[in-house]
Amino acid sequence: MESIKLRSTIGKDGILRLQVPTTMQEQEIEIVVVIQPIQKTLDMQNKTFRKGWPKNFFKDVVGGWVGDFVRPPQGDFEIRGMS
């Protein structure tokens, strides 16, 4: 059994068109389609939310650094030969 989750848009004609690639070939299969409208909330319209950033991440983090930025010594680096 293979489970695939897709997001699509129904056209003005009311027809949903799906093209689903599978690893199966030349066999009879059973297909179950569940159509569920997406509730557009303020968070879902926010692009950063859809990219995985937590809610209010930038509001809480921007300007959060206090003090001077100090870069400690980096030490010696390895010299590599040319091959």
Secondary structure, 3 states (H helix, E strand, C coil): CCCCCCCCCCCCCCCCCCCCCCCCCCCCCCCCCCCCCCCCCHHHHCHHHHCCCCCCHHHHHCCCCCCCCCCCCCCCCCCCCCC
